[in-house]
Amino acid sequence: MPFITKTFNLPNSQKAFLFIMNTLGCSQKQAQKHLDKNRLKQNNIPIHKSQTIIGKVSLTYFQPSSLNIEPIFITPYFAIYDKPPNLLVHPKGYFEHLSLCDDIKVRFGKEANPVHRLDYETSGLIMVSKNKKFEPELKSLFETKKISKTYLAFVEGEIEFPQTIDLPIFVPTKQSKFTDLGIKCQISKNGKPSITKIFPIYYDEQKNLTLLKIIPITGRTHQIRLHLSEIGHKIMGEPLYGVDNQNARNYLDKKFSTPSHRLMLHAQNLSFEYKNIFYHITSCMNFHATNCQNSKIQS
């Protein structure tokens, strides 16, 4: 269980942030984050930084559990994981669902963190900073587009030629009433510029599926999934886009209890330069649509 809640009985009074620092062995900044998120309570009432505490208190904190997922590549600065589908990268609230962060922190310590994201449903390559001091540099590679990412996807229907999808994406916020499905993004003139390049690899006539190589030029939430759905070629196994709202709601209601659902979208390659070394890392995961045969190759 990633998050646990423990009860402590304090015989002597002490500052709330000092109690968290001593209990979890964390910095004052990290202790403040726990307090800001109302993780320390007394009589079920959140305790704040300036408070002095004594007696019974409860503290909720992240305690990782190993998933036994081996990184495929490790350097002194970062590691690369091949994330399976239907796995969170970060813990979601205080739910009991495991995430890749569990394995990362068990293996590399509490300062190790993913430096970018993949959707729960998407499989493939994730970069992890092994230490806080490397994290800003590694995140900057993604933020400044110095990392080239390539995906593979099986999509419905035939796509014969390479094309560029240039459609603005609006990402709803918690306060937005743009959609009653808060997780779903929309194509909208009010959205941010979003560009995806797609290249057909082959077409399975029997199953009416095209295997695509995909290069996202921008990095909006659900960009690849939404763009492909919008041009009439939704990804095989897509539960949110190109389906009616009720089906999307049904999926979200059962999302974590139906691990057999498989979105055929995979982060296949990462190419970048870091500390004067060029890396081109390819996923080791077997990504295919079952019995894809009788295909015509696209050049």
C-alpha positions as CSV (number, residue, x, y, z in Angstrom):
1,M,0.0,0.0,0.0
2,P,1.8,3.2,-1.1
3,F,0.2,5.6,1.5
4,I,-0.1,4.5,5.1
5,T,-1.5,6.3,8.2
6,K,0.2,5.8,11.5
7,T,-0.8,7.0,15.0
8,F,1.8,8.4,17.4
9,N,1.5,9.3,21.1
10,L,3.7,12.2,21.9
11,P,4.5,12.6,25.6
12,N,6.2,16.0,25.1
13,S,5.1,19.0,23.1
14,Q,7.0,19.9,19.9
15,K,6.6,21.8,16.7
16,A,4.5,20.0,14.1
17,F,7.1,20.4,11.3
18,L,9.9,19.2,13.6
19,F,7.9,16.1,14.4
20,I,7.5,15.3,10.7
21,M,11.2,16.0,10.0
22,N,12.3,13.6,12.8
23,T,9.8,10.9,12.0
24,L,10.3,10.8,8.3
25,G,13.9,12.0,8.1
26,C,13.0,14.7,5.6
27,S,13.8,18.3,5.1
28,Q,11.8,21.2,6.5
29,K,10.5,22.0,3.0
30,Q,9.3,18.4,2.6
31,A,7.7,18.5,6.1
32,Q,5.9,21.7,5.2
33,K,4.5,19.9,2.1
34,H,3.1,17.2,4.3
35,L,1.4,19.8,6.4
36,D,0.1,21.7,3.4
37,K,-1.5,18.5,2.2
38,N,-3.2,18.0,5.6
39,R,-1.4,14.7,6.3
40,L,-0.8,15.4,10.0
41,K,-4.0,15.4,12.1
42,Q,-5.1,15.4,15.7
43,N,-8.7,14.4,16.4
44,N,-9.1,14.3,12.7
45,I,-8.4,18.0,12.4
46,P,-5.4,19.1,10.2
47,I,-2.4,20.5,12.0
48,H,-0.5,23.4,10.6
49,K,3.2,24.3,10.6
50,S,3.1,26.9,13.4
51,Q,1.2,24.5,15.8
52,T,2.8,22.8,18.8
53,I,1.5,19.2,19.2
54,I,1.3,16.8,22.1
55,G,-0.7,13.6,22.7
56,K,-2.2,11.4,19.9
57,V,-1.6,12.5,16.3
58,S,-1.9,10.6,13.0
59,L,0.4,11.0,10.0
60,T,-0.2,9.8,6.5
61,Y,2.9,9.3,4.3
62,F,4.1,7.5,1.3
63,Q,5.7,4.1,2.0
64,P,6.7,2.4,-1.3
65,S,6.4,-1.2,-2.1
66,S,8.6,-3.0,-4.7
67,L,6.9,-4.0,-8.0
68,N,9.9,-6.0,-9.1
69,I,10.2,-4.0,-12.3
70,E,13.8,-3.9,-13.5
71,P,15.1,-0.6,-15.1
72,I,16.3,-1.3,-18.6
73,F,19.1,1.2,-18.4
74,I,21.0,2.8,-15.5
75,T,23.6,5.6,-15.4
76,P,25.0,7.5,-12.3
77,Y,22.4,10.3,-13.0
78,F,19.2,8.6,-14.4
79,A,17.6,5.3,-15.1
80,I,15.1,4.3,-17.8
81,Y,12.1,2.1,-17.0
82,D,9.9,0.2,-19.5
83,K,6.5,0.9,-17.9
84,P,3.8,-1.8,-18.5
85,P,0.3,-0.6,-19.5
86,N,-2.3,0.1,-16.8
87,L,0.2,1.3,-14.2
88,L,0.2,4.8,-12.7
89,V,3.5,6.7,-12.8
90,H,2.7,8.7,-9.7
91,P,0.5,7.7,-6.8
92,K,-3.1,9.0,-7.2
93,G,-4.3,10.7,-4.0
94,Y,-4.3,8.3,-1.0
95,F,-5.7,5.4,-2.9
96,E,-4.2,1.9,-2.5
97,H,-3.2,1.6,-6.2
98,L,0.5,1.0,-6.7
99,S,2.5,3.2,-9.0
100,L,5.9,3.1,-10.7
101,C,7.1,5.6,-8.0
102,D,6.8,2.7,-5.5
103,D,9.5,0.7,-7.3
104,I,11.6,3.8,-8.1
105,K,11.9,4.8,-4.5
106,V,12.4,1.3,-3.2
107,R,15.3,0.8,-5.6
108,F,16.9,4.3,-5.8
109,G,15.8,6.0,-2.6
110,K,13.3,8.7,-1.6
111,E,15.0,11.4,-3.7
112,A,14.5,9.5,-7.0
113,N,11.6,10.8,-9.2
114,P,10.2,10.4,-12.7
115,V,11.0,13.5,-14.7
116,H,8.1,13.2,-17.1
117,R,4.8,11.3,-17.4
118,L,3.0,8.6,-19.3
119,D,-0.7,8.0,-19.1
120,Y,-1.9,5.1,-16.9
121,E,-3.0,3.2,-20.0
122,T,0.2,3.9,-22.1
123,S,3.2,1.6,-21.9
124,G,6.9,2.4,-22.7
125,L,9.9,4.4,-21.7
126,I,10.0,6.6,-18.6
127,M,13.1,8.5,-17.4
128,V,13.9,8.7,-13.7
129,S,16.2,11.1,-11.9
130,K,18.2,9.1,-9.3
131,N,18.9,12.2,-7.2
132,K,17.2,15.6,-6.6
133,K,20.3,17.4,-7.8
134,F,20.0,15.9,-11.3
135,E,16.2,16.3,-11.5
136,P,16.0,20.0,-12.7
137,E,18.5,19.4,-15.6
138,L,16.7,16.2,-16.7
139,K,13.3,17.9,-16.5
140,S,14.7,20.8,-18.5
141,L,15.6,18.4,-21.4
142,F,11.9,17.6,-21.8
143,E,10.7,21.2,-21.1
144,T,13.0,22.6,-23.7
145,K,12.3,19.8,-26.2
146,K,15.9,18.6,-26.3
147,I,14.6,15.0,-26.1
148,S,13.1,13.3,-29.1
149,K,10.3,10.9,-28.3
150,T,8.9,8.3,-30.6
151,Y,5.7,6.3,-30.0
152,L,4.1,3.3,-31.7
153,A,0.3,2.9,-32.0
154,F,-2.2,0.6,-33.7
155,V,-5.1,2.7,-34.9
156,E,-8.4,1.9,-36.5
157,G,-8.6,2.2,-40.3
158,E,-6.0,2.7,-43.0
159,I,-3.6,5.6,-43.1
160,E,-1.6,5.6,-46.3
161,F,0.7,8.6,-46.0
162,P,2.7,10.5,-43.4
163,Q,0.9,13.6,-42.1
164,T,1.1,16.3,-39.5
165,I,-1.9,16.9,-37.2
166,D,-2.0,20.5,-36.1
167,L,-5.0,21.0,-33.8
168,P,-5.1,23.1,-30.6
169,I,-5.9,21.3,-27.4
170,F,-7.7,22.6,-24.4
171,V,-6.8,20.9,-21.2
172,P,-9.6,21.3,-18.6
173,T,-8.7,22.4,-15.1
174,K,-10.5,21.3,-11.9
175,Q,-12.4,24.6,-12.1
176,S,-13.3,24.2,-15.7
177,K,-16.9,23.4,-16.8
178,F,-15.8,22.7,-20.4
179,T,-16.7,19.1,-20.0
180,D,-18.3,17.0,-17.3
181,L,-15.5,14.5,-17.8
182,G,-12.7,16.5,-16.2
183,I,-9.9,14.2,-17.4
184,K,-10.9,14.5,-21.1
185,C,-9.2,17.2,-23.2
186,Q,-10.8,18.8,-26.2
187,I,-9.9,20.2,-29.6
188,S,-10.7,23.9,-29.2
189,K,-9.7,27.3,-30.7
190,N,-9.2,28.3,-27.0
191,G,-6.6,25.5,-26.6
192,K,-2.8,25.6,-26.9
193,P,-1.0,24.8,-30.2
194,S,-0.5,21.1,-30.5
195,I,1.4,19.2,-33.3
196,T,1.8,15.5,-33.9
197,K,3.6,13.9,-36.8
198,I,2.5,10.4,-37.8
199,F,4.1,7.9,-40.2
200,P,2.3,4.6,-41.3
201,I,4.5,1.5,-41.0
202,Y,2.0,-1.1,-42.2
203,Y,-1.7,-1.8,-42.6
204,D,-3.4,-5.0,-41.5
205,E,-6.2,-5.5,-44.0
206,Q,-7.9,-8.3,-42.1
207,K,-8.1,-6.4,-38.9
208,N,-8.3,-2.9,-40.5
209,L,-5.5,-1.6,-38.3
210,T,-2.6,0.6,-39.2
211,L,0.7,0.6,-37.2
212,L,2.0,4.1,-36.8
213,K,5.3,5.7,-35.8
214,I,4.4,8.9,-34.0
215,I,6.5,11.9,-33.1
216,P,4.8,14.5,-30.8
217,I,6.2,17.9,-31.5
218,T,4.4,19.4,-28.5
219,G,3.5,17.6,-25.3
220,R,-0.1,18.3,-24.3
221,T,-2.1,16.0,-22.1
222,H,-3.5,13.1,-24.1
223,Q,-2.2,14.8,-27.2
224,I,-1.6,11.6,-29.4
225,R,-4.8,10.0,-28.3
226,L,-7.0,13.0,-29.0
227,H,-5.3,13.9,-32.3
228,L,-5.7,10.4,-33.7
229,S,-9.3,10.2,-32.6
230,E,-10.1,13.6,-34.1
231,I,-8.9,12.6,-37.6
232,G,-11.1,9.4,-37.4
233,H,-8.4,6.9,-36.5
234,K,-8.7,6.3,-32.8
235,I,-6.1,4.1,-31.1
236,M,-7.0,0.4,-30.6
237,G,-8.4,0.0,-27.1
238,E,-9.0,3.7,-26.6
239,P,-11.6,4.1,-23.8
240,L,-11.9,7.9,-23.6
241,Y,-11.6,9.5,-27.1
242,G,-13.8,8.6,-30.0
243,V,-16.4,7.0,-27.7
244,D,-19.6,8.4,-26.2
245,N,-19.4,10.1,-22.8
246,Q,-21.3,7.4,-21.0
247,N,-18.8,4.7,-22.2
248,A,-16.0,7.0,-21.1
249,R,-17.6,7.5,-17.7
250,N,-18.1,3.7,-17.3
251,Y,-14.4,3.2,-18.1
252,L,-13.3,5.8,-15.6
253,D,-15.5,4.4,-12.9
254,K,-13.9,1.0,-13.3
255,K,-10.4,2.1,-14.5
256,F,-8.4,0.6,-11.7
257,S,-10.4,-2.6,-11.4
258,T,-10.1,-3.7,-15.1
259,P,-6.4,-4.2,-15.7
260,S,-7.0,-6.4,-18.7
261,H,-7.9,-3.3,-20.8
262,R,-5.1,-2.4,-23.2
263,L,-4.5,0.8,-25.0
264,M,-2.2,0.1,-28.0
265,L,0.0,3.1,-27.5
266,H,3.7,2.6,-26.6
267,A,6.6,5.0,-25.9
268,Q,9.2,3.3,-28.0
269,N,12.3,5.6,-28.2
270,L,14.1,8.4,-26.3
271,S,17.0,10.2,-28.0
272,F,18.9,13.0,-26.3
273,E,22.3,14.4,-25.2
274,Y,23.2,14.7,-21.6
275,K,26.6,15.6,-20.1
276,N,28.2,15.3,-23.6
277,I,27.0,11.8,-24.2
278,F,24.4,11.0,-26.8
279,Y,21.7,8.4,-25.9
280,H,19.3,6.6,-28.1
281,I,17.2,4.2,-26.0
282,T,14.7,1.8,-27.4
283,S,12.0,-0.1,-25.5
284,C,12.5,-3.8,-24.9
285,M,8.8,-4.5,-24.5
286,N,7.0,-6.7,-27.1
287,F,4.4,-4.4,-28.6
288,H,2.1,-5.9,-31.2
289,A,-1.5,-6.4,-32.1
290,T,-2.4,-10.1,-31.9
291,N,-2.1,-12.0,-35.2
292,C,-1.4,-8.9,-37.3
293,Q,-0.8,-10.6,-40.7
294,N,-1.6,-10.0,-44.4
295,S,-0.1,-6.5,-44.1
296,K,1.1,-4.3,-46.9
297,I,4.3,-2.4,-46.0
298,Q,4.3,1.4,-46.4
299,S,7.6,2.9,-47.6
